[in-house]
Amino acid sequence: MKGLREYVIPFIGPKNGLHHFNFEIGAPFFSHFPDSLIRECGLFVDLAFDKKERLFVLNFDISGTISTECDRCGQALDLPIHGNHTLYVKKGEQPEEEDEEEDITWIADGESELDTSEWIYEFIHLSIPVRKLHPDLADGTPGCNPDILARLGHNEDQPKDSDPRWDQLRTIIKDK
Ligand SMILES: [Zn+2]
């Protein structure tokens, strides 16, 4: 994909062993994904790339914040997210009898590089908590603006309905 070259790892050059790749992810990254529900964000991905003879182990450590809206009060929210996802890339033909395991990807022997951008995109979305809320205050009350909550007639036990767009996205990710 154009403009995402920096997320492509050439694996012929580096010798076997552990390598680290660090990526800063912001709005320009997500502009390449029209379906993304994340736009503004400040995220860091530490990719630990363990190169073995016929197997690569990729561990994506994700941290930072995304700009979104609070599910409770609807106001802007810089939501901290953290995620850690491991993926295995095997070289060669995928054995036919082997059940498709979701964390194993196969690449042909002739390949020389891995485009990690789709995985980074997917893993960041998987790292978003189910409920996106302003954190509670020290005394346990919601961290949302109390005036806005009062105006919404907020009731602690009745959270705003989940956003159908997010539900849809989760289904898509789960089915992949
Ligand atoms: Zn809130």
Backbone and ligand atoms as CSV (ligand in chain L), in Angstrom:
chain,resi,resn,atom,element,x,y,z
A,1,MET,N,N,0.851,-1.202,0.000
A,1,MET,CA,C,0.000,0.000,0.000
A,1,MET,C,C,0.885,1.250,0.000
A,2,LYS,N,N,0.523,2.177,-0.825
A,2,LYS,CA,C,1.336,3.376,-0.990
A,2,LYS,C,C,1.437,4.167,0.323
A,3,GLY,N,N,2.630,4.638,0.604
A,3,GLY,CA,C,2.792,5.474,1.791
A,3,GLY,C,C,2.990,4.702,3.076
A,4,LEU,N,N,2.951,3.396,2.997
A,4,LEU,CA,C,3.113,2.593,4.202
A,4,LEU,C,C,4.399,1.769,4.149
A,5,ARG,N,N,5.330,2.216,3.314
A,5,ARG,CA,C,6.580,1.469,3.137
A,5,ARG,C,C,7.353,1.280,4.443
A,6,GLU,N,N,7.233,2.257,5.319
A,6,GLU,CA,C,8.050,2.164,6.540
A,6,GLU,C,C,7.635,0.993,7.428
A,7,TYR,N,N,6.457,0.413,7.143
A,7,TYR,CA,C,5.996,-0.716,7.953
A,7,TYR,C,C,6.323,-2.057,7.301
A,8,VAL,N,N,7.072,-1.981,6.215
A,8,VAL,CA,C,7.480,-3.202,5.528
A,8,VAL,C,C,8.864,-3.618,6.032
A,9,ILE,N,N,8.952,-4.850,6.498
A,9,ILE,CA,C,10.208,-5.350,7.051
A,9,ILE,C,C,10.884,-6.266,6.031
A,10,PRO,N,N,12.069,-5.889,5.564
A,10,PRO,CA,C,12.817,-6.818,4.716
A,10,PRO,C,C,13.516,-7.822,5.632
A,11,PHE,N,N,13.200,-9.097,5.455
A,11,PHE,CA,C,13.755,-10.061,6.416
A,11,PHE,C,C,14.919,-10.874,5.867
A,12,ILE,N,N,15.334,-10.562,4.650
A,12,ILE,CA,C,16.468,-11.283,4.099
A,12,ILE,C,C,17.771,-10.790,4.747
A,13,GLY,N,N,17.884,-9.492,4.910
A,13,GLY,CA,C,19.100,-8.885,5.428
A,13,GLY,C,C,19.440,-9.249,6.858
A,14,PRO,N,N,18.527,-8.944,7.824
A,14,PRO,CA,C,18.874,-9.145,9.236
A,14,PRO,C,C,19.190,-10.609,9.532
A,15,LYS,N,N,20.183,-10.819,10.375
A,15,LYS,CA,C,20.524,-12.202,10.707
A,15,LYS,C,C,19.524,-12.766,11.718
A,16,ASN,N,N,19.548,-14.082,11.876
A,16,ASN,CA,C,18.621,-14.720,12.807
A,16,ASN,C,C,18.809,-14.145,14.206
A,17,GLY,N,N,17.703,-14.051,14.929
A,17,GLY,CA,C,17.747,-13.489,16.264
A,17,GLY,C,C,16.679,-12.428,16.421
A,18,LEU,N,N,16.761,-11.713,17.527
A,18,LEU,CA,C,15.722,-10.751,17.865
A,18,LEU,C,C,16.061,-9.350,17.353
A,19,HIS,N,N,15.105,-8.748,16.685
A,19,HIS,CA,C,15.260,-7.378,16.187
A,19,HIS,C,C,14.068,-6.556,16.651
A,20,HIS,N,N,14.330,-5.276,16.913
A,20,HIS,CA,C,13.219,-4.402,17.323
A,20,HIS,C,C,12.973,-3.333,16.279
A,21,PHE,N,N,11.695,-3.098,16.006
A,21,PHE,CA,C,11.287,-2.009,15.120
A,21,PHE,C,C,10.313,-1.138,15.901
A,22,ASN,N,N,10.577,0.164,15.874
A,22,ASN,CA,C,9.683,1.069,16.602
A,22,ASN,C,C,8.947,1.969,15.634
A,23,PHE,N,N,7.641,2.035,15.836
A,23,PHE,CA,C,6.809,2.855,14.963
A,23,PHE,C,C,6.006,3.856,15.792
A,24,GLU,N,N,5.940,5.079,15.280
A,24,GLU,CA,C,5.017,6.062,15.843
A,24,GLU,C,C,3.811,6.118,14.929
A,25,ILE,N,N,2.648,5.920,15.523
A,25,ILE,CA,C,1.431,5.860,14.726
A,25,ILE,C,C,0.550,7.053,15.058
A,26,GLY,N,N,0.201,7.802,14.031
A,26,GLY,CA,C,-0.695,8.938,14.218
A,26,GLY,C,C,-1.739,8.960,13.117
A,27,ALA,N,N,-2.396,10.110,12.980
A,27,ALA,CA,C,-3.467,10.229,11.990
A,27,ALA,C,C,-3.030,9.858,10.566
A,28,PRO,N,N,-1.799,10.201,10.130
A,28,PRO,CA,C,-1.414,9.841,8.760
A,28,PRO,C,C,-1.485,8.337,8.485
A,29,PHE,N,N,-1.160,7.533,9.493
A,29,PHE,CA,C,-1.230,6.078,9.317
A,29,PHE,C,C,-2.670,5.658,9.025
A,30,PHE,N,N,-3.603,6.156,9.827
A,30,PHE,CA,C,-4.989,5.715,9.669
A,30,PHE,C,C,-5.663,6.317,8.443
A,31,SER,N,N,-5.056,7.359,7.878
A,31,SER,CA,C,-5.632,7.934,6.651
A,31,SER,C,C,-5.541,6.933,5.497
A,32,HIS,N,N,-4.707,5.901,5.637
A,32,HIS,CA,C,-4.611,4.870,4.599
A,32,HIS,C,C,-5.703,3.805,4.736
A,33,PHE,N,N,-6.480,3.903,5.811
A,33,PHE,CA,C,-7.530,2.912,6.050
A,33,PHE,C,C,-8.873,3.641,6.149
A,34,PRO,N,N,-9.615,3.693,5.033
A,34,PRO,CA,C,-10.863,4.462,5.021
A,34,PRO,C,C,-11.873,3.979,6.053
A,35,ASP,N,N,-11.835,2.698,6.421
A,35,ASP,CA,C,-12.820,2.169,7.368
A,35,ASP,C,C,-12.427,2.390,8.822
A,36,SER,N,N,-11.264,2.955,9.038
A,36,SER,CA,C,-10.795,3.094,10.411
A,36,SER,C,C,-11.688,4.015,11.214
A,37,LEU,N,N,-11.951,3.603,12.456
A,37,LEU,CA,C,-12.706,4.468,13.357
A,37,LEU,C,C,-11.749,5.258,14.238
A,38,ILE,N,N,-10.470,4.988,14.103
A,38,ILE,CA,C,-9.468,5.786,14.798
A,38,ILE,C,C,-8.931,6.800,13.809
A,39,ARG,N,N,-8.853,8.040,14.226
A,39,ARG,CA,C,-8.233,9.069,13.400
A,39,ARG,C,C,-7.074,9.704,14.156
A,40,GLU,N,N,-7.397,10.662,15.018
A,40,GLU,CA,C,-6.338,11.303,15.793
A,40,GLU,C,C,-5.867,10.359,16.891
A,41,CYS,N,N,-4.558,10.233,17.021
A,41,CYS,CA,C,-4.037,9.374,18.068
A,41,CYS,C,C,-2.545,9.629,18.218
A,42,GLY,N,N,-2.011,9.177,19.319
A,42,GLY,CA,C,-0.568,9.186,19.514
A,42,GLY,C,C,-0.178,7.821,20.063
A,43,LEU,N,N,0.262,6.955,19.165
A,43,LEU,CA,C,0.507,5.574,19.567
A,43,LEU,C,C,1.934,5.164,19.237
A,44,PHE,N,N,2.431,4.247,20.013
A,44,PHE,CA,C,3.751,3.693,19.777
A,44,PHE,C,C,3.642,2.180,19.667
A,45,VAL,N,N,4.317,1.650,18.683
A,45,VAL,CA,C,4.340,0.199,18.523
A,45,VAL,C,C,5.792,-0.255,18.581
A,46,ASP,N,N,6.053,-1.130,19.544
A,46,ASP,CA,C,7.373,-1.758,19.608
A,46,ASP,C,C,7.197,-3.167,19.056
A,47,LEU,N,N,7.756,-3.381,17.892
A,47,LEU,CA,C,7.651,-4.693,17.259
A,47,LEU,C,C,8.935,-5.480,17.519
A,48,ALA,N,N,8.777,-6.563,18.293
A,48,ALA,CA,C,9.909,-7.470,18.514
A,48,ALA,C,C,9.814,-8.563,17.462
A,49,PHE,N,N,10.811,-8.622,16.631
A,49,PHE,CA,C,10.805,-9.516,15.481
A,49,PHE,C,C,11.871,-10.581,15.703
A,50,ASP,N,N,11.424,-11.780,16.006
A,50,ASP,CA,C,12.367,-12.864,16.285
A,50,ASP,C,C,12.489,-13.720,15.038
A,51,LYS,N,N,13.646,-13.621,14.420
A,51,LYS,CA,C,13.852,-14.335,13.165
A,51,LYS,C,C,14.494,-15.691,13.424
A,52,LYS,N,N,13.783,-16.724,13.028
A,52,LYS,CA,C,14.336,-18.085,13.106
A,52,LYS,C,C,14.423,-18.623,11.686
A,53,GLU,N,N,14.905,-19.834,11.578
A,53,GLU,CA,C,15.185,-20.365,10.249
A,53,GLU,C,C,13.956,-20.359,9.329
A,54,ARG,N,N,12.850,-20.961,9.769
A,54,ARG,CA,C,11.656,-21.036,8.919
A,54,ARG,C,C,10.447,-20.421,9.600
A,55,LEU,N,N,10.713,-19.677,10.649
A,55,LEU,CA,C,9.618,-19.125,11.442
A,55,LEU,C,C,10.013,-17.746,11.961
A,56,PHE,N,N,9.064,-16.821,11.883
A,56,PHE,CA,C,9.269,-15.506,12.499
A,56,PHE,C,C,8.219,-15.347,13.589
A,57,VAL,N,N,8.646,-14.859,14.741
A,57,VAL,CA,C,7.697,-14.557,15.803
A,57,VAL,C,C,7.647,-13.047,15.954
A,58,LEU,N,N,6.463,-12.501,15.736
A,58,LEU,CA,C,6.301,-11.054,15.798
A,58,LEU,C,C,5.468,-10.712,17.018
A,59,ASN,N,N,6.031,-9.907,17.907
A,59,ASN,CA,C,5.272,-9.442,19.055
A,59,ASN,C,C,5.091,-7.934,18.957
A,60,PHE,N,N,3.828,-7.521,18.936
A,60,PHE,CA,C,3.492,-6.104,18.806
A,60,PHE,C,C,3.095,-5.578,20.170
A,61,ASP,N,N,3.869,-4.647,20.700
A,61,ASP,CA,C,3.513,-4.024,21.963
A,61,ASP,C,C,3.017,-2.612,21.658
A,62,ILE,N,N,1.755,-2.374,21.997
A,62,ILE,CA,C,1.094,-1.127,21.595
A,62,ILE,C,C,0.769,-0.297,22.816
A,63,SER,N,N,1.112,0.985,22.777
A,63,SER,CA,C,0.716,1.859,23.881
A,63,SER,C,C,0.526,3.273,23.362
A,64,GLY,N,N,-0.230,4.050,24.115
A,64,GLY,CA,C,-0.479,5.432,23.725
A,64,GLY,C,C,-1.936,5.799,23.949
A,65,THR,N,N,-2.377,6.821,23.254
A,65,THR,CA,C,-3.766,7.256,23.423
A,65,THR,C,C,-4.429,7.449,22.063
A,66,ILE,N,N,-5.731,7.232,22.050
A,66,ILE,CA,C,-6.519,7.562,20.865
A,66,ILE,C,C,-7.543,8.623,21.247
A,67,SER,N,N,-7.863,9.482,20.284
A,67,SER,CA,C,-8.894,10.493,20.519
A,67,SER,C,C,-10.230,9.900,20.117
A,68,THR,N,N,-11.129,9.866,21.090
A,68,THR,CA,C,-12.435,9.274,20.808
A,68,THR,C,C,-13.474,10.018,21.627
A,69,GLU,N,N,-14.647,9.417,21.767
A,69,GLU,CA,C,-15.695,10.020,22.592
A,69,GLU,C,C,-16.025,9.078,23.730
A,70,CYS,N,N,-16.341,9.673,24.851
A,70,CYS,CA,C,-16.707,8.899,26.035
A,70,CYS,C,C,-18.084,8.270,25.815
A,71,ASP,N,N,-18.214,6.976,26.148
A,71,ASP,CA,C,-19.507,6.285,25.997
A,71,ASP,C,C,-20.541,6.809,26.984
A,72,ARG,N,N,-20.080,7.440,28.065
A,72,ARG,CA,C,-21.024,7.871,29.091
A,72,ARG,C,C,-21.528,9.294,28.841
A,73,CYS,N,N,-20.595,10.208,28.540
A,73,CYS,CA,C,-21.011,11.610,28.444
A,73,CYS,C,C,-20.941,12.156,27.017
A,74,GLY,N,N,-20.333,11.403,26.102
A,74,GLY,CA,C,-20.286,11.844,24.707
A,74,GLY,C,C,-19.256,12.916,24.416
A,75,GLN,N,N,-18.479,13.282,25.421
A,75,GLN,CA,C,-17.472,14.321,25.228
A,75,GLN,C,C,-16.145,13.716,24.768
A,76,ALA,N,N,-15.298,14.609,24.252
A,76,ALA,CA,C,-13.992,14.157,23.765
A,76,ALA,C,C,-13.228,13.438,24.876
A,77,LEU,N,N,-12.501,12.429,24.477
A,77,LEU,CA,C,-11.768,11.618,25.443
A,77,LEU,C,C,-10.469,11.149,24.808
A,78,ASP,N,N,-9.358,11.424,25.486
A,78,ASP,CA,C,-8.091,10.832,25.074
A,78,ASP,C,C,-7.945,9.529,25.850
A,79,LEU,N,N,-8.180,8.463,25.168
A,79,LEU,CA,C,-8.260,7.167,25.833
A,79,LEU,C,C,-6.928,6.428,25.767
A,80,PRO,N,N,-6.342,6.121,26.936
A,80,PRO,CA,C,-5.103,5.337,26.909
A,80,PRO,C,C,-5.411,3.908,26.473
A,81,ILE,N,N,-4.602,3.385,25.606
A,81,ILE,CA,C,-4.778,1.975,25.255
A,81,ILE,C,C,-3.440,1.254,25.363
A,82,HIS,N,N,-3.544,-0.017,25.643
A,82,HIS,CA,C,-2.344,-0.843,25.691
A,82,HIS,C,C,-2.695,-2.225,25.172
A,83,GLY,N,N,-1.833,-2.784,24.376
A,83,GLY,CA,C,-2.107,-4.114,23.851
A,83,GLY,C,C,-0.814,-4.846,23.552
A,84,ASN,N,N,-0.900,-6.158,23.607
A,84,ASN,CA,C,0.254,-6.981,23.276
A,84,ASN,C,C,-0.234,-8.195,22.495
A,85,HIS,N,N,0.227,-8.303,21.276
A,85,HIS,CA,C,-0.268,-9.356,20.394
A,85,HIS,C,C,0.901,-10.062,19.719
A,86,THR,N,N,0.813,-11.375,19.674
A,86,THR,CA,C,1.875,-12.161,19.047
A,86,THR,C,C,1.342,-12.857,17.803
A,87,LEU,N,N,2.179,-12.871,16.790
A,87,LEU,CA,C,1.804,-13.466,15.516
A,87,LEU,C,C,2.967,-14.333,15.029
A,88,TYR,N,N,2.641,-15.476,14.438
A,88,TYR,CA,C,3.675,-16.369,13.922
A,88,TYR,C,C,3.609,-16.397,12.401
A,89,VAL,N,N,4.734,-16.205,11.790
A,89,VAL,CA,C,4.792,-16.259,10.333
A,89,VAL,C,C,5.684,-17.431,9.951
A,90,LYS,N,N,5.104,-18.366,9.216
A,90,LYS,CA,C,5.869,-19.542,8.808
A,90,LYS,C,C,6.169,-19.469,7.320
A,91,LYS,N,N,7.324,-19.952,6.950
A,91,LYS,CA,C,7.696,-19.969,5.536
A,91,LYS,C,C,7.320,-21.299,4.910
A,92,GLY,N,N,6.857,-21.214,3.683
A,92,GLY,CA,C,6.527,-22.438,2.959
A,92,GLY,C,C,5.057,-22.531,2.641
A,93,GLU,N,N,4.648,-23.717,2.206
A,93,GLU,CA,C,3.256,-23.964,1.849
A,93,GLU,C,C,2.470,-24.272,3.108
A,94,GLN,N,N,1.291,-23.706,3.207
A,94,GLN,CA,C,0.435,-24.064,4.329
A,94,GLN,C,C,-0.084,-25.485,4.113
A,95,PRO,N,N,0.177,-26.388,5.089
A,95,PRO,CA,C,-0.318,-27.761,4.930
A,95,PRO,C,C,-1.837,-27.748,4.850
A,96,GLU,N,N,-2.378,-28.498,3.902
A,96,GLU,CA,C,-3.817,-28.445,3.662
A,96,GLU,C,C,-4.624,-28.953,4.840
A,97,GLU,N,N,-4.091,-30.007,5.484
A,97,GLU,CA,C,-4.886,-30.624,6.549
A,97,GLU,C,C,-4.890,-29.772,7.818
A,98,GLU,N,N,-3.947,-28.832,7.894
A,98,GLU,CA,C,-3.837,-28.046,9.125
A,98,GLU,C,C,-4.991,-27.040,9.242
A,99,ASP,N,N,-5.640,-27.068,10.381
A,99,ASP,CA,C,-6.697,-26.086,10.611
A,99,ASP,C,C,-6.090,-24.695,10.571
A,100,GLU,N,N,-6.846,-23.812,10.023
A,100,GLU,CA,C,-6.361,-22.447,9.949
A,100,GLU,C,C,-6.328,-21.850,11.351
A,101,GLU,N,N,-5.138,-21.537,11.811
A,101,GLU,CA,C,-5.041,-20.913,13.127
A,101,GLU,C,C,-4.862,-19.425,12.925
A,102,GLU,N,N,-5.609,-18.682,13.716
A,102,GLU,CA,C,-5.691,-17.262,13.398
A,102,GLU,C,C,-4.389,-16.500,13.653
A,103,ASP,N,N,-3.525,-17.028,14.525
A,103,ASP,CA,C,-2.306,-16.269,14.787
A,103,ASP,C,C,-1.112,-16.804,13.997
A,104,ILE,N,N,-1.383,-17.664,12.999
A,104,ILE,CA,C,-0.303,-18.134,12.132
A,104,ILE,C,C,-0.558,-17.681,10.701
A,105,THR,N,N,0.445,-17.067,10.112
A,105,THR,CA,C,0.357,-16.644,8.721
A,105,THR,C,C,1.454,-17.360,7.946
A,106,TRP,N,N,1.127,-17.752,6.724
A,106,TRP,CA,C,2.116,-18.437,5.889
A,106,TRP,C,C,2.586,-17.510,4.783
A,107,ILE,N,N,3.879,-17.562,4.499
A,107,ILE,CA,C,4.386,-16.808,3.353
A,107,ILE,C,C,5.186,-17.741,2.450
A,108,ALA,N,N,5.135,-17.435,1.172
A,108,ALA,CA,C,5.827,-18.288,0.196
A,108,ALA,C,C,7.335,-18.171,0.379
A,109,ASP,N,N,8.049,-19.220,-0.020
A,109,ASP,CA,C,9.506,-19.248,0.135
A,109,ASP,C,C,10.208,-18.107,-0.589
A,110,GLY,N,N,9.624,-17.667,-1.714
A,110,GLY,CA,C,10.268,-16.611,-2.489
A,110,GLY,C,C,10.143,-15.218,-1.905
A,111,GLU,N,N,9.286,-15.050,-0.904
A,111,GLU,CA,C,9.059,-13.710,-0.354
A,111,GLU,C,C,10.308,-13.203,0.366
A,112,SER,N,N,10.459,-11.870,0.374
A,112,SER,CA,C,11.637,-11.316,1.036
A,112,SER,C,C,11.289,-10.217,2.030
A,113,GLU,N,N,10.005,-9.868,2.112
A,113,GLU,CA,C,9.624,-8.820,3.065
A,113,GLU,C,C,8.215,-9.045,3.588
A,114,LEU,N,N,7.964,-8.423,4.732
A,114,LEU,CA,C,6.661,-8.540,5.383
A,114,LEU,C,C,6.064,-7.159,5.547
A,115,ASP,N,N,4.834,-6.993,5.088
A,115,ASP,CA,C,4.137,-5.731,5.319
A,115,ASP,C,C,3.354,-5.869,6.622
A,116,THR,N,N,3.768,-5.131,7.633
A,116,THR,CA,C,3.143,-5.280,8.948
A,116,THR,C,C,1.994,-4.293,9.173
A,117,SER,N,N,1.711,-3.423,8.191
A,117,SER,CA,C,0.753,-2.337,8.441
A,117,SER,C,C,-0.659,-2.848,8.744
A,118,GLU,N,N,-1.106,-3.893,8.023
A,118,GLU,CA,C,-2.458,-4.419,8.273
A,118,GLU,C,C,-2.555,-5.018,9.678
A,119,TRP,N,N,-1.484,-5.689,10.094
A,119,TRP,CA,C,-1.495,-6.278,11.436
A,119,TRP,C,C,-1.496,-5.187,12.495
A,120,ILE,N,N,-0.683,-4.154,12.278
A,120,ILE,CA,C,-0.649,-3.052,13.236
A,120,ILE,C,C,-2.047,-2.432,13.349
A,121,TYR,N,N,-2.671,-2.217,12.204
A,121,TYR,CA,C,-4.030,-1.656,12.168
A,121,TYR,C,C,-4.993,-2.527,12.978
A,122,GLU,N,N,-4.953,-3.808,12.694
A,122,GLU,CA,C,-5.877,-4.733,13.342
A,122,GLU,C,C,-5.625,-4.827,14.848
A,123,PHE,N,N,-4.349,-4.949,15.231
A,123,PHE,CA,C,-4.023,-5.124,16.646
A,123,PHE,C,C,-4.334,-3.864,17.458
A,124,ILE,N,N,-4.174,-2.692,16.838
A,124,ILE,CA,C,-4.539,-1.468,17.556
A,124,ILE,C,C,-6.041,-1.481,17.830
A,125,HIS,N,N,-6.835,-1.844,16.826
A,125,HIS,CA,C,-8.281,-1.888,17.048
A,125,HIS,C,C,-8.662,-2.924,18.102
A,126,LEU,N,N,-7.944,-4.040,18.114
A,126,LEU,CA,C,-8.238,-5.073,19.111
A,126,LEU,C,C,-7.843,-4.632,20.520
A,127,SER,N,N,-7.010,-3.609,20.625
A,127,SER,CA,C,-6.535,-3.152,21.934
A,127,SER,C,C,-7.473,-2.136,22.581
A,128,ILE,N,N,-8.491,-1.735,21.838
A,128,ILE,CA,C,-9.407,-0.729,22.377
A,128,ILE,C,C,-10.377,-1.398,23.355
A,129,PRO,N,N,-10.494,-0.840,24.562
A,129,PRO,CA,C,-11.400,-1.458,25.528
A,129,PRO,C,C,-12.850,-1.414,25.039
A,130,VAL,N,N,-13.653,-2.353,25.528
A,130,VAL,CA,C,-15.052,-2.441,25.101
A,130,VAL,C,C,-15.801,-1.155,25.443
A,131,ARG,N,N,-15.580,-0.664,26.667
A,131,ARG,CA,C,-16.233,0.599,27.049
A,131,ARG,C,C,-15.177,1.688,27.114
A,132,LYS,N,N,-15.472,2.790,26.443
A,132,LYS,CA,C,-14.541,3.909,26.384
A,132,LYS,C,C,-15.073,5.002,27.309
A,133,LEU,N,N,-14.432,5.132,28.461
A,133,LEU,CA,C,-14.971,6.026,29.487
A,133,LEU,C,C,-13.889,6.922,30.068
A,134,HIS,N,N,-14.313,8.139,30.476
A,134,HIS,CA,C,-13.427,8.946,31.305
A,134,HIS,C,C,-13.128,8.147,32.577
A,135,PRO,N,N,-11.867,8.088,32.984
A,135,PRO,CA,C,-11.549,7.294,34.177
A,135,PRO,C,C,-12.235,7.858,35.420
A,136,ASP,N,N,-12.586,6.963,36.346
A,136,ASP,CA,C,-13.205,7.396,37.592
A,136,ASP,C,C,-12.237,8.249,38.400
A,137,LEU,N,N,-12.819,9.127,39.213
A,137,LEU,CA,C,-11.999,9.927,40.120
A,137,LEU,C,C,-11.585,9.070,41.312
A,138,ALA,N,N,-10.704,9.638,42.130
A,138,ALA,CA,C,-10.173,8.893,43.278
A,138,ALA,C,C,-11.301,8.416,44.196
A,139,ASP,N,N,-12.401,9.182,44.293
A,139,ASP,CA,C,-13.489,8.784,45.197
A,139,ASP,C,C,-14.479,7.822,44.534
A,140,GLY,N,N,-14.165,7.372,43.319
A,140,GLY,CA,C,-14.998,6.365,42.671
A,140,GLY,C,C,-16.107,6.931,41.797
A,141,THR,N,N,-16.282,8.254,41.812
A,141,THR,CA,C,-17.324,8.839,40.961
A,141,THR,C,C,-16.786,8.990,39.537
A,142,PRO,N,N,-17.694,9.030,38.539
A,142,PRO,CA,C,-17.238,9.138,37.145
A,142,PRO,C,C,-16.415,10.394,36.903
A,143,GLY,N,N,-15.407,10.259,36.069
A,143,GLY,CA,C,-14.542,11.395,35.766
A,143,GLY,C,C,-15.110,12.326,34.719
A,144,CYS,N,N,-16.319,12.102,34.290
A,144,CYS,CA,C,-16.946,12.953,33.278
A,144,CYS,C,C,-17.320,14.292,33.900
A,145,ASN,N,N,-17.536,15.264,33.040
A,145,ASN,CA,C,-17.991,16.565,33.503
A,145,ASN,C,C,-19.366,16.408,34.170
A,146,PRO,N,N,-19.477,16.725,35.476
A,146,PRO,CA,C,-20.737,16.461,36.198
A,146,PRO,C,C,-21.914,17.252,35.626
A,147,ASP,N,N,-21.652,18.459,35.110
A,147,ASP,CA,C,-22.745,19.255,34.541
A,147,ASP,C,C,-23.370,18.543,33.346
A,148,ILE,N,N,-22.485,17.969,32.523
A,148,ILE,CA,C,-22.994,17.275,31.331
A,148,ILE,C,C,-23.764,16.026,31.730
A,149,LEU,N,N,-23.245,15.317,32.711
A,149,LEU,CA,C,-23.960,14.113,33.175
A,149,LEU,C,C,-25.336,14.483,33.705
A,150,ALA,N,N,-25.409,15.598,34.457
A,150,ALA,CA,C,-26.688,16.033,35.021
A,150,ALA,C,C,-27.662,16.370,33.889
A,151,ARG,N,N,-27.143,17.037,32.844
A,151,ARG,CA,C,-27.986,17.416,31.721
A,151,ARG,C,C,-28.507,16.189,30.964
A,152,LEU,N,N,-27.663,15.143,30.942
A,152,LEU,CA,C,-28.071,13.914,30.244
A,152,LEU,C,C,-29.014,13.068,31.091
A,153,GLY,N,N,-29.232,13.508,32.337
A,153,GLY,CA,C,-30.037,12.703,33.244
A,153,GLY,C,C,-29.381,11.369,33.488
A,154,HIS,N,N,-28.084,11.455,33.709
A,154,HIS,CA,C,-27.291,10.237,33.743
A,154,HIS,C,C,-27.682,9.318,34.892
A,155,ASN,N,N,-27.746,8.048,34.566
A,155,ASN,CA,C,-27.983,7.029,35.573
A,155,ASN,C,C,-26.827,6.038,35.497
A,156,GLU,N,N,-26.138,5.870,36.619
A,156,GLU,CA,C,-24.931,5.026,36.655
A,156,GLU,C,C,-25.162,3.641,36.049
A,157,ASP,N,N,-26.368,3.074,36.299
A,157,ASP,CA,C,-26.579,1.685,35.899
A,157,ASP,C,C,-27.023,1.536,34.448
A,158,GLN,N,N,-27.223,2.648,33.787
A,158,GLN,CA,C,-27.669,2.540,32.409
A,158,GLN,C,C,-26.707,3.262,31.467
A,159,PRO,N,N,-25.644,2.565,31.107
A,159,PRO,CA,C,-24.694,3.188,30.189
A,159,PRO,C,C,-25.355,3.446,28.845
A,160,LYS,N,N,-24.858,4.444,28.171
A,160,LYS,CA,C,-25.326,4.719,26.817
A,160,LYS,C,C,-25.179,3.447,25.975
A,161,ASP,N,N,-26.108,3.215,25.103
A,161,ASP,CA,C,-26.000,2.039,24.231
A,161,ASP,C,C,-24.668,2.058,23.516
A,162,SER,N,N,-24.137,0.868,23.291
A,162,SER,CA,C,-22.853,0.834,22.595
A,162,SER,C,C,-23.036,1.330,21.171
A,163,ASP,N,N,-21.973,1.851,20.643
A,163,ASP,CA,C,-21.991,2.426,19.309
A,163,ASP,C,C,-22.039,1.292,18.274
A,164,PRO,N,N,-23.087,1.221,17.462
A,164,PRO,CA,C,-23.212,0.102,16.511
A,164,PRO,C,C,-22.041,0.011,15.545
A,165,ARG,N,N,-21.394,1.151,15.260
A,165,ARG,CA,C,-20.252,1.102,14.330
A,165,ARG,C,C,-19.110,0.286,14.923
A,166,TRP,N,N,-18.917,0.450,16.251
A,166,TRP,CA,C,-17.845,-0.315,16.893
A,166,TRP,C,C,-18.199,-1.788,16.950
A,167,ASP,N,N,-19.471,-2.082,17.226
A,167,ASP,CA,C,-19.890,-3.481,17.279
A,167,ASP,C,C,-19.626,-4.145,15.940
A,168,GLN,N,N,-19.939,-3.418,14.873
A,168,GLN,CA,C,-19.754,-3.945,13.527
A,168,GLN,C,C,-18.283,-4.238,13.273
A,169,LEU,N,N,-17.451,-3.309,13.698
A,169,LEU,CA,C,-16.015,-3.471,13.477
A,169,LEU,C,C,-15.497,-4.695,14.228
A,170,ARG,N,N,-15.974,-4.873,15.453
A,170,ARG,CA,C,-15.513,-6.024,16.236
A,170,ARG,C,C,-15.899,-7.316,15.547
A,171,THR,N,N,-17.090,-7.350,14.964
A,171,THR,CA,C,-17.529,-8.547,14.255
A,171,THR,C,C,-16.598,-8.822,13.086
A,172,ILE,N,N,-16.267,-7.767,12.381
A,172,ILE,CA,C,-15.381,-7.917,11.218
A,172,ILE,C,C,-14.036,-8.496,11.668
A,173,ILE,N,N,-13.489,-7.938,12.736
A,173,ILE,CA,C,-12.182,-8.383,13.209
A,173,ILE,C,C,-12.252,-9.842,13.668
A,174,LYS,N,N,-13.345,-10.188,14.363
A,174,LYS,CA,C,-13.487,-11.535,14.878
A,174,LYS,C,C,-13.575,-12.561,13.747
A,175,ASP,N,N,-14.231,-12.177,12.663
A,175,ASP,CA,C,-14.450,-13.115,11.554
A,175,ASP,C,C,-13.224,-13.304,10.692
A,176,LYS,N,N,-12.247,-12.424,10.871
A,176,LYS,CA,C,-11.076,-12.473,9.983
A,176,LYS,C,C,-10.298,-13.752,10.163
L,1,ZN,ZN,ZN,-17.178,10.971,29.976
